[in-house]
Amino acid sequence: MQEKLAADIPYGIVVAAAWSWRVLLIIVMTAVAVWLLSHVSLLIIPLLIAALLATLLQPAHRLLLKLRFPPVLSSLTLTVLLVLVVVALFTLAGQQLAAGFATMQASVSAGVRDFIALIESWGLSLERLDYQELLNDLGETLQANSGALLSGALGFGSTATNIGAGIVMALFALIFFLKDGPKIWSFLLNFVPAKHRRAVDGAGYAGWGSLGAYVRVQIFVAFVDAVGIGVGAWILGVPLAMPLGVLVFLGSFVPIVGAVATGAVAVLLALVANGWVNALIMLGIVLAVQQIESNVLQPLVMGAAVNLHPLAVFLAVSAGIATLGLVGAVFAVPVMAFLNESIKYLSEKPWLDDPDPAPEQEPPELEPETLPDQPAANLPNTSDAQE
């Protein structure tokens, strides 16, 4: 029966069925893994952030070690410096943001008046609106939905607590990634079968090197974007130029999506504050900076560091957004860069060209005459052994 059934089924159907159940099993396992990871995101996300920061700070850590810094002191010093730089940057941006809103209030009021005048020029009158009635309706709506607002406030407080705990966990993990990174990796290799250990070890180091190159190059590209758009906004007199530069810098770590979103914010600020002409000039600056990034920096700098096709980057970001939202968009490309270099290493099999490491030789046994002077009773009786 089985032979007759096998004879009636075309070979292509058999191959397609074999591929189908294997691909289906891979999809199911991937979905289960993503589902499990989503339940421990408070642990996974800080570790991923710490890994990215460790790849960024690793060259500085090596330099401090060459200067005879103890590993613990080097990792602590770099972590504290990183925290100080980030805090100073956000403090400066916050001060500029507060000052910018104060100066922007008049522009926003003028923009609202112009908008109302534009609507009235179309024949729509806003004088008939009862603003007191609108305020009363707003108050009743808030009172009716007080429970939802309270739960939303509690949820925001819980999210803020989780973010604070994640930051502390990421910094704590960063210290040990810098200090004991090779030891941690050696410990993880113990779970790999001995015959595959050299291949996995080389693939891990290859992916780690690609990840470090991606992070450093991405920071450089984000800095160029931030300086270009921020300086352009400052020259045009757009308010909040400094916070806008910080926003562009942070948004550049989300490929494709971040550049579009932050560029739209820059154009919107120019429109509200300075009018249509200034907004069009700001749009031209944003497009010019993004064209320089995509046509010059990405092929020359990013392409040399991480060999990823733009379509692969777009699909990775889309898949990351669909599965894990903003977190997936941020980590999709670094993970793909790591996997790309690791798979390339495994496919090339360079470890086969290297000879196996020589086994450690046991120390030679000392001859009896080289032993220190001992009582004769402690020496073996060679005559009895010969008999």
Contacts in CASP RR format, 6 or more apart in sequence:
PFRMAT RR
TARGET T0000
AUTHOR 0000-0000-0000
METHOD contacts of the structure
MODEL  1
MQEKLAADIPYGIVVAAAWSWRVLLIIVMTAVAVWLLSHVSLLIIPLLIA
ALLATLLQPAHRLLLKLRFPPVLSSLTLTVLLVLVVVALFTLAGQQLAAG
FATMQASVSAGVRDFIALIESWGLSLERLDYQELLNDLGETLQANSGALL
SGALGFGSTATNIGAGIVMALFALIFFLKDGPKIWSFLLNFVPAKHRRAV
DGAGYAGWGSLGAYVRVQIFVAFVDAVGIGVGAWILGVPLAMPLGVLVFL
GSFVPIVGAVATGAVAVLLALVANGWVNALIMLGIVLAVQQIESNVLQPL
VMGAAVNLHPLAVFLAVSAGIATLGLVGAVFAVPVMAFLNESIKYLSEKP
WLDDPDPAPEQEPPELEPETLPDQPAANLPNTSDAQE
6 14 0 8 1.000
34 323 0 8 1.000
34 324 0 8 1.000
37 44 0 8 1.000
38 324 0 8 1.000
41 324 0 8 1.000
41 327 0 8 1.000
42 162 0 8 1.000
42 165 0 8 1.000
42 166 0 8 1.000
42 169 0 8 1.000
43 169 0 8 1.000
45 166 0 8 1.000
45 327 0 8 1.000
46 166 0 8 1.000
46 167 0 8 1.000
46 169 0 8 1.000
46 170 0 8 1.000
46 173 0 8 1.000
47 169 0 8 1.000
47 170 0 8 1.000
47 173 0 8 1.000
48 331 0 8 1.000
49 170 0 8 1.000
50 169 0 8 1.000
50 170 0 8 1.000
50 171 0 8 1.000
50 173 0 8 1.000
50 174 0 8 1.000
50 177 0 8 1.000
51 177 0 8 1.000
51 211 0 8 1.000
52 211 0 8 1.000
52 215 0 8 1.000
52 334 0 8 1.000
53 82 0 8 1.000
53 170 0 8 1.000
53 174 0 8 1.000
54 174 0 8 1.000
54 177 0 8 1.000
54 178 0 8 1.000
54 181 0 8 1.000
55 208 0 8 1.000
55 209 0 8 1.000
55 211 0 8 1.000
55 212 0 8 1.000
55 215 0 8 1.000
55 216 0 8 1.000
56 212 0 8 1.000
56 215 0 8 1.000
56 216 0 8 1.000
56 219 0 8 1.000
57 78 0 8 1.000
57 82 0 8 1.000
57 174 0 8 1.000
57 178 0 8 1.000
58 178 0 8 1.000
58 212 0 8 1.000
60 78 0 8 1.000
61 74 0 8 1.000
61 75 0 8 1.000
61 78 0 8 1.000
61 178 0 8 1.000
64 73 0 8 1.000
64 74 0 8 1.000
64 77 0 8 1.000
64 78 0 8 1.000
65 71 0 8 1.000
65 74 0 8 1.000
69 77 0 8 1.000
71 178 0 8 1.000
71 179 0 8 1.000
71 180 0 8 1.000
72 179 0 8 1.000
74 178 0 8 1.000
74 179 0 8 1.000
75 174 0 8 1.000
75 175 0 8 1.000
75 176 0 8 1.000
75 178 0 8 1.000
75 179 0 8 1.000
76 175 0 8 1.000
78 178 0 8 1.000
79 171 0 8 1.000
79 174 0 8 1.000
79 175 0 8 1.000
79 178 0 8 1.000
82 174 0 8 1.000
83 171 0 8 1.000
89 246 0 8 1.000
90 246 0 8 1.000
92 242 0 8 1.000
93 242 0 8 1.000
93 243 0 8 1.000
93 246 0 8 1.000
94 243 0 8 1.000
96 240 0 8 1.000
96 241 0 8 1.000
96 242 0 8 1.000
96 243 0 8 1.000
97 240 0 8 1.000
97 242 0 8 1.000
97 243 0 8 1.000
100 239 0 8 1.000
100 240 0 8 1.000
101 240 0 8 1.000
103 239 0 8 1.000
104 239 0 8 1.000
104 240 0 8 1.000
104 272 0 8 1.000
104 273 0 8 1.000
107 239 0 8 1.000
107 272 0 8 1.000
107 273 0 8 1.000
107 274 0 8 1.000
108 272 0 8 1.000
108 273 0 8 1.000
111 272 0 8 1.000
116 126 0 8 1.000
119 126 0 8 1.000
120 126 0 8 1.000
142 149 0 8 1.000
176 184 0 8 1.000
177 184 0 8 1.000
185 201 0 8 1.000
185 204 0 8 1.000
189 197 0 8 1.000
189 200 0 8 1.000
189 201 0 8 1.000
192 200 0 8 1.000
198 351 0 8 1.000
199 346 0 8 1.000
199 349 0 8 1.000
199 351 0 8 1.000
202 345 0 8 1.000
202 351 0 8 1.000
203 342 0 8 1.000
203 343 0 8 1.000
203 345 0 8 1.000
203 346 0 8 1.000
204 342 0 8 1.000
204 345 0 8 1.000
206 341 0 8 1.000
206 342 0 8 1.000
206 344 0 8 1.000
206 345 0 8 1.000
207 337 0 8 1.000
207 338 0 8 1.000
207 339 0 8 1.000
207 341 0 8 1.000
207 342 0 8 1.000
207 345 0 8 1.000
208 338 0 8 1.000
209 341 0 8 1.000
210 305 0 8 1.000
210 306 0 8 1.000
210 337 0 8 1.000
210 338 0 8 1.000
210 340 0 8 1.000
210 341 0 8 1.000
211 334 0 8 1.000
211 337 0 8 1.000
211 338 0 8 1.000
211 341 0 8 1.000
213 305 0 8 1.000
213 306 0 8 1.000
214 302 0 8 1.000
214 305 0 8 1.000
214 306 0 8 1.000
214 333 0 8 1.000
214 334 0 8 1.000
214 337 0 8 1.000
215 334 0 8 1.000
216 305 0 8 1.000
217 301 0 8 1.000
217 302 0 8 1.000
217 305 0 8 1.000
217 306 0 8 1.000
218 252 0 8 1.000
218 253 0 8 1.000
218 302 0 8 1.000
220 297 0 8 1.000
220 301 0 8 1.000
221 252 0 8 1.000
221 293 0 8 1.000
221 297 0 8 1.000
221 298 0 8 1.000
221 301 0 8 1.000
221 302 0 8 1.000
222 248 0 8 1.000
222 249 0 8 1.000
222 250 0 8 1.000
222 251 0 8 1.000
222 252 0 8 1.000
222 253 0 8 1.000
223 249 0 8 1.000
224 289 0 8 1.000
224 292 0 8 1.000
224 293 0 8 1.000
224 297 0 8 1.000
225 248 0 8 1.000
225 249 0 8 1.000
225 252 0 8 1.000
225 259 0 8 1.000
225 289 0 8 1.000
225 290 0 8 1.000
225 293 0 8 1.000
226 245 0 8 1.000
226 246 0 8 1.000
226 248 0 8 1.000
226 249 0 8 1.000
226 252 0 8 1.000
227 245 0 8 1.000
228 285 0 8 1.000
228 289 0 8 1.000
229 244 0 8 1.000
229 245 0 8 1.000
229 248 0 8 1.000
229 262 0 8 1.000
229 263 0 8 1.000
229 266 0 8 1.000
229 285 0 8 1.000
229 286 0 8 1.000
229 289 0 8 1.000
230 241 0 8 1.000
230 242 0 8 1.000
230 244 0 8 1.000
230 245 0 8 1.000
230 248 0 8 1.000
230 266 0 8 1.000
231 241 0 8 1.000
232 238 0 8 1.000
232 241 0 8 1.000
232 282 0 8 1.000
232 285 0 8 1.000
233 240 0 8 1.000
233 241 0 8 1.000
233 244 0 8 1.000
233 245 0 8 1.000
233 266 0 8 1.000
233 269 0 8 1.000
233 270 0 8 1.000
233 282 0 8 1.000
233 285 0 8 1.000
234 241 0 8 1.000
234 242 0 8 1.000
236 270 0 8 1.000
236 274 0 8 1.000
236 278 0 8 1.000
236 281 0 8 1.000
236 282 0 8 1.000
236 285 0 8 1.000
237 273 0 8 1.000
237 274 0 8 1.000
237 278 0 8 1.000
238 244 0 8 1.000
238 266 0 8 1.000
238 269 0 8 1.000
238 270 0 8 1.000
238 273 0 8 1.000
238 274 0 8 1.000
238 278 0 8 1.000
238 282 0 8 1.000
239 269 0 8 1.000
239 273 0 8 1.000
240 269 0 8 1.000
244 262 0 8 1.000
244 265 0 8 1.000
244 266 0 8 1.000
244 269 0 8 1.000
247 262 0 8 1.000
247 265 0 8 1.000
248 262 0 8 1.000
248 263 0 8 1.000
248 266 0 8 1.000
251 258 0 8 1.000
251 259 0 8 1.000
251 261 0 8 1.000
251 262 0 8 1.000
252 258 0 8 1.000
252 259 0 8 1.000
252 262 0 8 1.000
253 330 0 8 1.000
254 261 0 8 1.000
254 317 0 8 1.000
254 326 0 8 1.000
254 329 0 8 1.000
254 330 0 8 1.000
255 313 0 8 1.000
255 314 0 8 1.000
255 317 0 8 1.000
255 329 0 8 1.000
255 333 0 8 1.000
256 313 0 8 1.000
256 314 0 8 1.000
256 317 0 8 1.000
257 317 0 8 1.000
257 321 0 8 1.000
257 329 0 8 1.000
259 290 0 8 1.000
259 293 0 8 1.000
263 286 0 8 1.000
263 290 0 8 1.000
266 282 0 8 1.000
266 286 0 8 1.000
267 279 0 8 1.000
267 282 0 8 1.000
267 283 0 8 1.000
267 286 0 8 1.000
268 279 0 8 1.000
269 282 0 8 1.000
270 278 0 8 1.000
270 279 0 8 1.000
270 281 0 8 1.000
270 282 0 8 1.000
270 283 0 8 1.000
271 278 0 8 1.000
271 279 0 8 1.000
298 310 0 8 1.000
306 337 0 8 1.000
306 340 0 8 1.000
306 341 0 8 1.000
307 340 0 8 1.000
308 333 0 8 1.000
308 336 0 8 1.000
308 337 0 8 1.000
308 340 0 8 1.000
312 336 0 8 1.000
313 333 0 8 1.000
313 336 0 8 1.000
316 332 0 8 1.000
316 333 0 8 1.000
316 335 0 8 1.000
316 336 0 8 1.000
317 329 0 8 1.000
317 332 0 8 1.000
317 333 0 8 1.000
319 332 0 8 1.000
320 328 0 8 1.000
320 329 0 8 1.000
320 331 0 8 1.000
320 332 0 8 1.000
321 328 0 8 1.000
321 329 0 8 1.000
324 331 0 8 1.000
368 379 0 8 1.000
368 380 0 8 1.000
371 379 0 8 1.000
END
